[in-house]
Amino acid sequence: MTPEPDTTPEPDTTSEPSTTPRFGTESEATPATESDVAREPAQPVVSVDGLRTYYDEDSLLSRSPPVKAVDGVSLDIYPGETLGLVGESGCGKTTLGRTILGLEDATDGTITAGGRDVTALAGAEKRAWQRRVSMVFQDPQESLNDRMTVGEIIREPLETHDWPFLRVAVDHADATVSGAAVTPADGDRADITVSLADGAPTVSVRDAIPLDAADVSVTADTTASAPAVDVTIARGKDDLRRDRAFALLDQVGLAEEHYYRYPHQFSGGQRQRVGIARALALEPDFVVLDEPVSALDVSVQARIINLLEDLQEAFGLTYLFIAHDLSVVRHIADRVAVMYLGNIVELGPTETVYGDPAHPYTVSLLSAIPGSASGWTGDRVTLRGSPPSPRDPPAGCPLATRCPAKIRPDDWTLPEETWRAIDEFRAVLRVRARGEAWPVAALKRAVGANAAGQSVEETAADLFDGHDLPADAAEVVDDAVSLAERGRDAAAAARLREAFGSRCDASHPPLTEQGDDRTSACFRHEPDYVDVTDTVAERDTDG
Ligand SMILES: Nc1ncnc2c1ncn2[C@@H]1O[C@H](COP(=O)(O)OP(=O)(O)OP(=O)(O)O)[C@@H](O)[C@H]1O
């Protein structure tokens, strides 16, 4: 069979009238607002508290600190909302999503759903949680097994969980049920409901179960005070799974004929539709969408986003939407969480965060959006250097080593360029202290030269060239150079931190309320300081 080219028009699932603004159309600019979400004030679908996920890669041959991929995250996700999760590559977004789903083990903290800590579940209870949640992956090319037909791919979770469960509920508290059916446990949905109210039993079947009432034979002995109900299903599970897969294909805009094809015969967007159908097979409440459109062409992205929104509306789904593309997140997310180095640094309603970013990291992310689609109207704010290693995050604020609004200690009056040189020198010493390779790329950026093979003294000379350091500051730098030259890199870094560090280096700012349901973690939110945006605007932060 000839593979369909990537240009194959995809089924239009978006033709029916909708009140939701469509992505990729003129109404794209109309963002979702908090009021669009019917948010129950009560129970979150998922409540994450103090979550840590560390990857320990110790082996017999090497012993290194764990990768602190998620390092103390707390957030709530409410029914029917889309929570966007943004942040640069490697900051821990995927790990957070996977840990919530139980695909990674939490090192510490709790994830509460339905009043229970799901990190503590095992066996059947854990499997039940995993039926309520699911994930759509970034690259539909990678995530679908090319040796399986689309039908097999969609059916796989159904087979794994032995779907359908055919749970029968009877509207009589004392009824007993027998036959090919089980009674729902607390919290389980009934697939088939038998009513004895009118004497003869009447049967109704939930939409997602591809059974007609005629496929279900019910006999009921209602003479006893505890009626005995016997249920027989005329069709086998295999048939029902195939019909469920057909229904899912239809829901994602594909057709029954696609059931028999292989993933390589589809375009990227169609493959992602298959991935979505599979993710929805077990009727989850909560779906982690991990960069679901970033591997797709822009025109296809809009269709998939629209499909995800339609499915959310139809099935009352709750989404955690992980993405790099901030304009996609602005369109789809009701609230957005900004992540940096394993921490949430800002969290709030999308329009509040985009319109008036509070945290310096959010400012830098939004300042990079072309065409200034955000409320940040200042220059582009470029963070210096690369993020610290998640094996050795800064002791204080995670952003302290790169922050464009870092609080400087009162003891010094130094120009911003000199602070930058000091920060850069501290970064060099931190990397040396970790025993990693000399950070040639960072040095090249800092001093505009190939610094490979330089001594610490030469590096310091390059970094501070033309800075006219005051004598007491120069003495600190000399001390640090001399310590480093004797191989005492950690002590050298500590010397600089003691002299030039501020509270940003010493302690971790908590997330605090910043109005409009938004929280942000920065000491500059305290009234004693010039606030973040004024500071960033005042400092020359462009590169
Ligand atoms: N299985 C693993 N074992 C060890 N380290 C891991 C593992 N998975 C992720 N990491 C590390 O954890 C950190 C967070 O990775 P994660 O994939 O969660 O980040 P991310 O923000 O989703 O990145 P991206 O946007 O590139 O997918 C990174 O340093 C990564 O290298």
The ligand as an SDF file (V2000), in Angstrom:
LIG
                    3D

 31 33  0  0  0  0  0  0  0  0999 V2000
   15.6240    8.6200   32.9330 N   0  0  0  0  0  0  0  0  0  0  0  0
   16.4670    9.5990   33.2660 C   0  0  0  0  0  0  0  0  0  0  0  0
   17.6310    9.3220   33.9080 N   0  0  0  0  0  0  0  0  0  0  0  0
   18.4840   10.3230   34.2650 C   0  0  0  0  0  0  0  0  0  0  0  0
   18.2610   11.6310   34.0260 N   0  0  0  0  0  0  0  0  0  0  0  0
   17.1140   11.9560   33.3900 C   0  0  0  0  0  0  0  0  0  0  0  0
   16.1610   10.9650   32.9820 C   0  0  0  0  0  0  0  0  0  0  0  0
   15.1260   11.5990   32.3730 N   0  0  0  0  0  0  0  0  0  0  0  0
   15.4080   12.9160   32.4020 C   0  0  0  0  0  0  0  0  0  0  0  0
   16.6000   13.1270   33.0120 N   0  0  0  0  0  0  0  0  0  0  0  0
   17.2310   14.4270   33.2700 C   0  0  0  0  0  0  0  0  0  0  0  0
   16.3290   15.1500   34.0870 O   0  0  0  0  0  0  0  0  0  0  0  0
   16.3430   16.5290   33.7290 C   0  0  0  0  0  0  0  0  0  0  0  0
   14.9280   16.9400   33.3540 C   0  0  0  0  0  0  0  0  0  0  0  0
   14.5760   16.2750   32.1440 O   0  0  0  0  0  0  0  0  0  0  0  0
   13.1250   16.4150   31.4930 P   0  0  0  0  0  0  0  0  0  0  0  0
   13.0970   15.5730   30.2600 O   0  0  0  0  0  0  0  0  0  0  0  0
   12.1140   16.1530   32.5170 O   0  0  0  0  0  0  0  0  0  0  0  0
   13.1080   17.9520   31.1030 O   0  0  0  0  0  0  0  0  0  0  0  0
   12.1760   18.7130   30.0520 P   0  0  0  0  0  0  0  0  0  0  0  0
   11.9660   20.0720   30.6000 O   0  0  0  0  0  0  0  0  0  0  0  0
   10.9830   17.8860   29.7600 O   0  0  0  0  0  0  0  0  0  0  0  0
   13.1070   18.7850   28.7780 O   0  0  0  0  0  0  0  0  0  0  0  0
   12.6850   18.7450   27.2190 P   0  0  0  0  0  0  0  0  0  0  0  0
   11.8700   19.9650   26.9910 O   0  0  0  0  0  0  0  0  0  0  0  0
   13.9950   18.7520   26.5210 O   0  0  0  0  0  0  0  0  0  0  0  0
   11.9160   17.4720   27.0340 O   0  0  0  0  0  0  0  0  0  0  0  0
   17.3390   16.6580   32.5830 C   0  0  0  0  0  0  0  0  0  0  0  0
   18.5850   17.0280   33.1430 O   0  0  0  0  0  0  0  0  0  0  0  0
   17.4090   15.2620   32.0180 C   0  0  0  0  0  0  0  0  0  0  0  0
   18.6680   15.0220   31.4310 O   0  0  0  0  0  0  0  0  0  0  0  0
  1  2  1  0
  2  3  1  0
  2  7  2  0
  3  4  2  0
  4  5  1  0
  5  6  2  0
  6  7  1  0
  6 10  1  0
  7  8  1  0
  8  9  2  0
  9 10  1  0
 10 11  1  0
 11 12  1  0
 11 30  1  0
 12 13  1  0
 13 14  1  0
 13 28  1  0
 14 15  1  0
 15 16  1  0
 16 17  2  0
 16 18  1  0
 16 19  1  0
 19 20  1  0
 20 21  2  0
 20 22  1  0
 20 23  1  0
 23 24  1  0
 24 25  2  0
 24 26  1  0
 24 27  1  0
 28 29  1  0
 28 30  1  0
 30 31  1  0
M  END
$$$$
